[in-house]
Amino acid sequence: MPSHSDATTVDTTSATANLVLPSSGQLSSTSVGSDGAIEKISVLHVVNGEHFSGAERVQSHLGRCLPEFGVTADFASVKPGKFAEMVTQQGGAWGRGYFTPMKHRFDLHAAKSICKIIDDERYDLLHAHTPRSAMITAFASKMSGVPWIYHVHSPAARDSAKAFTNRLNAWIEKLALRTCSRLITVSASLREDCIASGSAPAKVSVVHNGVPAVRPPRTHTPKPGGRWVMGLIALQRPRKGLEFALEAVAKLRGNGHDVVLRIIGPYETEAYRRSIEDQIDRLRLHEGIEEVGFTTDVPAELVKLDAMLLPSLFGEGLPMVVLEAMAAAVPVIATSVEGTPEAVTHGVEGLLAQPRDAESLAQAISELVTGKYDWTKMSEAAFTTHADKFSDKAMAAGTAAVYRDVLAK
């Protein structure tokens, strides 16, 4: 792989594709079959690369699964960090990785670096995943003539607790999307949100998130009246609702229920970590809390849980960790925000509570730990629903179909 001063590859594995000459007169790596159907596609994903959370899990599964559907997927990280490092560590299993760092939010030099990569490697499509990467991708697309797709993982206008940041990201996203060929939303609710924001319905496709079918063997089944281990797996930040989970667990333990909460995942900021520690102190909840931190093996953590909590306040497209819990046959107790109810039906795969309501969350947990709902039936229903609707292969197949549709047009 050639070395670039502004864009550095971190793996040299590449799929070989036949070269054809499209009508524009420029070389492309697209392979076309005898019937005119597109067989091989090469896509460069432009990502933030800083964290490894829900959107990054989508990206990792696409990088791993898309080759099965005739698509080579590589990644350019504009904020190199945890995800960019993990692409390197995978040794090509997720595709190749490039560092195209931005010095600040409006640094457009990364677009030039991406154009150099496109010129060297002949990518057919660009695929962006965040407002920041959308801005860079829009410029790179304009300069290179390569079309681009945008993946909507959550609503930019409601993605964080920072109102100014939300407005800025939504504005950047809206400007960038004027040149976008297609939007992929991870849920039907997000599709409606995009259309309400002005996107043409024909340009918005739903491809539900998907995760591998990983169900580690369990060593115990929880019983009513016994000890119940709940887990909140996320990049811990205000919109994930950890504060409400702590309040709910405190209520339950105060009522005599042996409920423990495992906090799994890093904190977005040190200030937020300190605020959570202060709350745990105030609630005198130390015996009911287990801090785990970042993990690269989500199934290994899920199998230790009796239920997975996700008390999000807003901003969920279709949470990957919800689908991972279902694949592991772990019931989900979540808030009924945005796309989550598209995966979890109340009383079937899990239970739904109201957002920003610790009492509602505590009630839902209580209904499971006291036996109102049968844990075994609920866990098996979660496993079956994942297998039927939310596998990683289904997500990759849907994404590849969108690629082919865009290129065909």
Phi, psi and omega per residue, in radians:
M1 nan 2.275 -3.116
P2 -1.121 2.638 3.119
S3 -1.677 2.332 -3.122
H4 -2.048 2.521 3.127
S5 -1.182 -0.552 -3.107
D6 -1.816 -0.332 -3.072
A7 -2.340 2.026 -3.037
T8 -1.928 2.183 3.066
T9 -1.376 2.577 3.140
V10 -2.077 0.182 3.041
D11 -2.756 2.653 -3.063
T12 -2.004 0.190 3.126
T13 -1.402 2.340 -3.125
S14 -2.572 2.477 3.030
A15 -1.379 2.502 3.120
T16 -1.620 2.319 3.126
A17 -2.279 2.623 3.091
N18 -1.239 2.572 3.117
L19 -1.714 2.324 3.069
V20 -2.221 2.856 -3.112
L21 -1.884 1.809 3.137
P22 -1.258 3.017 -3.031
S23 -1.080 -0.420 -3.123
S24 -1.244 -0.263 -3.117
G25 1.553 -0.027 3.124
Q26 -1.706 2.599 3.111
L27 -1.214 2.519 3.083
S28 -2.347 2.720 3.089
S29 -1.610 0.043 -3.128
T30 -1.124 2.348 3.063
S31 -1.835 2.273 -3.092
V32 -2.049 2.307 -3.140
G33 -1.346 3.047 -3.107
S34 -1.111 -0.400 3.130
D35 -1.591 0.103 3.124
G36 1.533 -0.098 -3.135
A37 -1.342 2.513 3.135
I38 -1.327 2.141 -3.106
E39 -1.754 -0.841 -3.082
K40 -2.027 2.334 3.138
I41 -2.315 2.501 3.087
S42 -2.085 2.129 -3.035
V43 -2.158 2.356 3.033
L44 -1.862 1.999 3.067
H45 -1.446 2.279 3.068
V46 -1.846 2.037 -2.968
V47 -2.270 2.875 3.025
N48 -1.184 -0.981 3.075
G49 1.515 -0.008 -3.025
E50 -1.364 -0.790 -3.061
H51 -1.922 3.096 2.957
F52 -2.315 1.462 -3.114
S53 -2.160 -2.593 -3.023
G54 -1.031 -0.912 -3.114
A55 -1.079 -0.663 -3.139
E56 -1.207 -0.534 3.059
R57 -1.148 -0.701 3.052
V58 -1.003 -0.844 -3.094
Q59 -1.078 -0.724 -3.125
S60 -1.144 -0.721 3.140
H61 -1.203 -0.627 3.082
L62 -1.146 -0.783 3.121
G63 -1.022 -0.636 -3.116
R64 -1.362 -0.648 -2.981
C65 -1.722 -0.451 -3.063
L66 -1.038 -0.626 3.119
P67 -0.965 -0.522 3.101
E68 -1.095 -0.366 -3.113
F69 -1.953 0.446 3.027
G70 1.383 0.379 -3.092
V71 -2.156 2.177 2.977
T72 -1.585 2.160 -3.085
A73 -2.102 2.172 3.073
D74 -2.158 2.999 -2.980
F75 -2.345 2.295 2.996
A76 -1.954 2.101 -3.076
S77 -1.761 2.128 3.139
V78 -1.561 -0.193 3.033
K79 -2.368 1.260 -3.053
P80 -0.908 2.315 -3.118
G81 -2.942 -2.379 -3.018
K82 -1.014 -0.858 -3.108
F83 -1.148 -0.782 3.132
A84 -1.014 -0.713 3.118
E85 -1.131 -0.676 -3.107
M86 -1.240 -0.588 3.034
V87 -1.021 -0.764 3.101
T88 -1.052 -0.800 -3.077
Q89 -1.139 -0.445 -3.109
Q90 -1.314 -0.189 3.051
G91 1.078 0.594 3.101
G92 1.753 -0.182 -3.110
A93 -1.112 -0.491 3.078
W94 -1.782 0.120 -3.029
G95 1.739 -3.134 -3.137
R96 -1.453 2.742 3.117
G97 -2.194 2.495 3.089
Y98 -2.190 2.541 2.999
F99 -1.740 2.051 3.080
T100 -2.246 1.146 -2.927
P101 -1.203 2.507 3.012
M102 -1.722 2.385 3.128
K103 -1.363 -0.448 3.094
H104 -2.750 3.048 -3.011
R105 -0.977 -0.579 -3.064
F106 -1.918 0.352 3.091
D107 -1.332 1.995 -3.059
L108 -1.679 0.031 -3.115
H109 -1.090 -0.473 3.125
A110 -1.047 -0.542 3.130
A111 -1.094 -0.685 3.103
K112 -1.132 -0.708 3.114
S113 -1.098 -0.730 -3.138
I114 -1.154 -0.665 3.081
C115 -1.072 -0.645 3.087
K116 -1.107 -0.715 3.100
I117 -1.126 -0.772 3.127
I118 -1.035 -0.766 -3.114
D119 -1.107 -0.691 -3.118
D120 -1.293 -0.690 -2.957
E121 -1.870 -0.118 3.051
R122 1.043 0.902 3.072
Y123 -1.235 2.519 -3.125
D124 -1.535 -0.523 -3.060
L125 -2.485 2.691 2.951
L126 -1.979 2.557 -3.070
H127 -2.409 1.905 -3.108
A128 -1.741 2.764 -3.014
H129 -2.291 -0.119 -3.118
T130 -2.519 2.821 3.080
P131 -0.961 -0.735 3.129
R132 -1.064 -0.862 -3.121
S133 -1.233 -0.471 3.076
A134 -1.120 -0.723 3.141
M135 -1.063 -0.829 3.138
I136 -1.133 -0.742 -3.098
T137 -1.146 -0.673 3.112
A138 -1.047 -0.752 3.105
F139 -1.175 -0.750 3.136
A140 -1.104 -0.680 3.107
S141 -1.106 -0.758 -3.135
K142 -1.115 -0.713 -3.105
M143 -1.303 -0.575 -3.049
S144 -1.683 -0.368 -3.057
G145 1.404 0.116 3.127
V146 -1.570 2.237 -3.125
P147 -1.175 2.804 -3.123
W148 -2.383 2.718 -3.111
I149 -2.156 2.571 3.136
Y150 -2.097 2.288 -3.130
H151 -1.745 2.033 -3.118
V152 -1.650 1.830 -3.117
H153 -1.570 -0.489 3.132
S154 -2.807 2.793 -3.141
P155 -1.258 2.106 -3.080
A156 -1.025 -0.599 -3.098
A157 -1.268 -0.206 -3.114
R158 -2.356 0.606 -3.000
D159 -1.570 -0.298 -3.118
S160 -2.580 3.104 3.099
A161 -1.510 0.037 -3.118
K162 -1.703 1.806 -3.031
A163 -1.045 -0.765 -3.103
F164 -1.137 -0.766 3.123
T165 -1.061 -0.722 3.112
N166 -1.062 -0.807 -3.140
R167 -1.106 -0.731 3.141
L168 -1.128 -0.806 3.139
N169 -1.114 -0.698 3.117
A170 -1.118 -0.671 3.120
W171 -1.168 -0.795 3.111
I172 -1.053 -0.796 -3.126
E173 -1.062 -0.791 -3.099
K174 -1.101 -0.728 3.107
L175 -1.111 -0.782 -3.090
A176 -1.125 -0.672 -3.011
L177 -1.224 -0.113 3.119
R178 -1.101 -0.450 -3.128
T179 -1.884 0.110 -3.087
C180 -1.351 2.402 -3.136
S181 -1.377 -0.565 -3.097
R182 -2.781 2.542 2.995
L183 -1.859 2.370 2.981
I184 -1.911 2.111 3.066
T185 -1.871 2.565 -3.053
V186 -1.474 -0.066 3.115
S187 -2.684 2.804 3.094
A188 -1.156 -0.586 3.140
S189 -1.132 -0.655 3.094
L190 -1.210 -0.586 3.081
R191 -1.071 -0.803 3.117
E192 -1.096 -0.624 3.116
D193 -1.126 -0.740 3.132
C194 -1.152 -0.720 3.128
I195 -1.138 -0.723 3.106
A196 -1.104 -0.446 3.138
S197 -1.519 -0.020 3.042
G198 2.046 -0.055 3.119
S199 -1.293 2.458 3.100
A200 -1.189 2.308 -3.109
P201 -0.924 -0.646 -3.104
A202 -1.195 -0.270 -3.108
K203 -1.718 0.068 -3.077
V204 -2.082 2.015 -3.139
S205 -1.956 2.452 3.081
V206 -1.653 2.167 2.957
V207 -2.252 1.829 -3.113
H208 -1.063 2.514 3.020
N209 -1.001 2.692 3.109
G210 -2.571 2.680 -3.140
V211 -2.394 2.817 3.133
P212 -1.121 2.706 3.091
A213 -1.472 1.453 -3.126
V214 -1.990 1.962 -3.134
R215 -2.213 1.542 3.128
P216 -1.122 2.602 3.115
P217 -1.161 2.438 3.118
R218 -1.653 2.656 3.115
T219 -1.807 -0.135 3.133
H220 -2.711 2.789 3.034
T221 -2.100 2.201 -3.105
P222 -1.157 2.608 -3.133
K223 -2.177 2.541 3.059
P224 -0.950 2.341 -3.139
G225 1.531 -0.161 3.130
G226 -1.654 -2.881 3.128
R227 -1.439 2.343 3.138
W228 -2.155 2.239 3.139
V229 -1.854 2.017 3.068
M230 -1.724 2.699 3.092
G231 -2.425 2.417 3.047
L232 -2.013 1.876 -3.090
I233 -1.827 2.030 -3.099
A234 -3.032 2.891 2.807
L235 -1.277 1.913 -2.973
Q236 -1.251 1.964 3.123
R237 -2.619 2.863 -2.965
P238 -0.925 -0.655 -3.054
R239 -1.264 -0.175 3.108
K240 -1.401 -0.206 2.999
G241 1.371 0.419 -3.136
L242 -1.009 -0.635 3.135
E243 -1.004 -0.689 -3.125
F244 -1.282 -0.572 3.057
A245 -1.114 -0.716 3.113
L246 -1.105 -0.761 3.109
E247 -1.077 -0.737 -3.123
A248 -1.134 -0.773 3.136
V249 -1.129 -0.659 3.098
A250 -1.091 -0.724 3.107
K251 -1.081 -0.804 -3.099
L252 -1.135 -0.769 3.129
R253 -1.165 -0.587 3.071
G254 -1.149 -0.435 3.114
N255 -1.645 0.187 3.035
G256 1.625 0.093 3.124
H257 -1.525 2.331 -3.138
D258 -1.496 1.392 -3.099
V259 -1.990 2.289 3.132
V260 -2.095 2.461 3.106
L261 -1.971 2.135 3.018
R262 -1.676 2.154 3.125
I263 -1.692 1.913 -2.999
I264 -2.033 2.094 -3.118
G265 2.157 2.687 -3.108
P266 -1.340 2.837 3.039
Y267 -1.547 2.475 -3.129
E268 -1.108 -0.669 3.127
T269 -2.417 2.760 3.084
E270 -1.168 -0.611 3.129
A271 -1.094 -0.691 3.130
Y272 -1.199 -0.686 3.091
R273 -1.027 -0.752 -3.138
R274 -1.136 -0.647 -3.141
S275 -1.164 -0.629 3.095
I276 -1.201 -0.717 3.100
E277 -1.086 -0.667 3.088
D278 -1.114 -0.689 3.133
Q279 -1.170 -0.721 3.099
I280 -1.066 -0.714 3.083
D281 -1.080 -0.808 -3.082
R282 -1.103 -0.637 -3.124
L283 -1.500 -0.087 -3.077
R284 0.907 0.936 -2.950
L285 -1.938 0.208 -3.006
H286 -0.982 -0.681 -3.113
E287 -1.242 -0.275 -3.130
G288 -1.783 0.163 -3.075
I289 -2.174 2.392 3.009
E290 -2.211 2.044 3.127
E291 -1.559 2.164 -3.098
V292 -1.887 -0.710 -3.094
G293 1.463 -2.853 -3.068
F294 -1.178 2.476 3.064
T295 -2.376 2.526 3.018
T296 -1.710 -0.109 -3.094
D297 -2.121 1.441 -3.106
V298 -1.108 -0.799 3.122
P299 -0.980 -0.641 3.132
A300 -1.124 -0.544 3.074
E301 -1.387 -0.669 -3.109
L302 -1.082 -0.656 -3.083
V303 -1.178 -0.270 3.083
K304 -1.475 -0.125 -3.048
L305 -1.779 2.677 3.009
D306 -1.714 -0.351 3.027
A307 -2.788 2.604 3.117
M308 -1.833 2.196 3.125
L309 -1.707 2.445 2.962
L310 -2.541 1.454 -3.075
P311 -1.504 0.832 -3.064
S312 -0.995 2.552 3.117
L313 -1.518 -0.587 -3.091
F314 -3.053 3.139 2.942
G315 1.330 0.324 3.114
E316 -1.728 2.188 3.019
G317 -1.399 -1.294 2.977
L318 -2.626 1.680 -2.944
P319 -1.028 2.207 3.130
M320 -1.066 -0.683 -3.074
V321 -1.158 -0.508 3.043
V322 -1.100 -0.780 -3.136
L323 -1.198 -0.630 3.098
E324 -1.144 -0.661 3.078
A325 -1.123 -0.763 3.135
M326 -1.089 -0.728 3.116
A327 -1.075 -0.561 3.130
A328 -1.518 0.098 -3.125
A329 1.085 0.715 3.078
V330 -1.954 2.100 3.120
P331 -1.027 2.619 -3.093
V332 -1.975 2.311 2.989
I333 -2.041 1.915 -3.014
A334 -2.385 2.955 3.050
T335 -1.538 2.614 -3.061
S336 -1.477 1.177 3.138
V337 -1.982 2.392 2.989
E338 0.865 -2.098 -2.991
G339 -1.473 -0.149 -3.079
T340 -0.991 -0.759 3.123
P341 -1.134 -0.191 3.060
E342 -1.285 -0.332 3.106
A343 -1.860 -0.610 -3.049
V344 -1.983 2.042 3.016
T345 -1.654 2.238 -3.075
H346 -0.988 2.182 3.118
G347 1.528 -0.052 -3.127
V348 -1.933 -1.356 3.112
E349 -1.478 -0.218 -3.096
G350 3.069 -2.749 -3.099
L351 -2.319 2.569 -3.120
L352 -2.017 2.374 3.111
A353 -2.088 2.966 3.104
Q354 -1.436 2.450 3.113
P355 -1.192 2.654 3.124
R356 1.054 0.530 -3.060
D357 -2.408 1.648 -3.120
A358 -1.117 -0.576 3.127
E359 -1.147 -0.758 3.107
S360 -1.106 -0.714 3.124
L361 -1.164 -0.744 3.114
A362 -1.094 -0.677 3.123
Q363 -1.104 -0.750 3.128
A364 -1.108 -0.765 3.111
I365 -1.091 -0.727 -3.129
S366 -1.063 -0.679 -3.125
E367 -1.137 -0.489 3.095
L368 -1.436 -0.817 -3.034
V369 -1.269 -0.343 3.115
T370 -1.630 -0.052 3.057
G371 1.596 0.166 3.066
K372 -1.045 -0.641 3.045
Y373 -1.964 2.414 -3.116
D374 -1.324 2.091 -3.061
W375 -1.082 -0.758 -3.087
T376 -1.114 -0.783 3.115
K377 -1.092 -0.711 -3.119
M378 -1.180 -0.714 -3.131
S379 -1.157 -0.692 3.122
E380 -1.212 -0.613 3.091
A381 -1.141 -0.701 3.105
A382 -1.082 -0.781 -3.139
F383 -1.079 -0.763 -3.107
T384 -1.170 -0.747 -3.135
T385 -1.099 -0.717 3.079
H386 -1.034 -0.857 -3.090
A387 -1.050 -0.636 -3.092
D388 -1.341 -0.582 -2.918
K389 -2.240 -0.411 -2.886
F390 -2.275 0.732 3.108
S391 -1.453 2.780 3.089
D392 -1.135 -0.603 -3.138
K393 -1.176 -0.674 3.105
A394 -1.122 -0.701 3.108
M395 -1.105 -0.783 -3.130
A396 -1.146 -0.711 3.125
A397 -1.096 -0.747 3.126
G398 -1.121 -0.706 3.130
T399 -1.164 -0.756 3.109
A400 -1.078 -0.641 3.113
A401 -1.126 -0.665 3.080
V402 -1.127 -0.765 3.108
Y403 -0.959 -0.861 -3.079
R404 -1.134 -0.659 3.120
D405 -1.120 -0.759 3.141
V406 -1.118 -0.804 -3.130
L407 -1.175 -0.591 3.123
A408 -1.142 -0.506 -3.094
K409 -1.595 nan nan
